[in-house]
Amino acid sequence: MNNADFPIDALVATDALARSMRYEGIEDTIKSLGGLTKREKFCLQMGVPETGDPELDDIIRKGNKQKASIAIMKGLFSGDFMDIRDMADHAKSMADALLKELNK
């Protein structure tokens, strides 16, 4: 098993390993511990949708879209050239274009 696929909580993993040493399927025991793996935790923190879990990757993509929209809105608020509705629509379209480019 790859280190990235081990659970974050080393104590729980170590305890489970100690109990399962008598049995076959140590990897199955580790996977059944539940919680986030190291890979999932890292991907969540860094905003990288490569966890291997489609549902979690979709959540990360949605979070990235929101963060990009917020950053664009902050930039647009620094100027005085649009009303708020136009600004929101513009920020959303820019965020969509940015994320489309990043996902290529």
C-alpha positions, 0 to 999 in steps of 0.5 A: 500500500502506498504511504499516501493511502494510509490514514492520517491518524498514525495511532489508530493505524498502528493499533489496527496493524498490531491487531491485524498482524495475526490475520490476512488482509492488513491492507483491508484493515487499514482501509476500513479504519475510516477517515481521511487518507493522507492523500485526501487531506493534502488534496483538500488543503491544497485545493487539488482535485486528485483524491481518487474519490469523485465526490470529494474531487467535485467538492474541491472543484466547487471550493476552488471556483468559489475562491477564484470568484472571491479573488476576482470580486476583490479585484473588481471592488477595488475599481469604480467602473461597474455596478454590483450585479455586473461585477458578480456576473463578470467575476463568475464568468472569469472564474469559470474561464480560469478553472476551465483553463486550469482543468485542461 
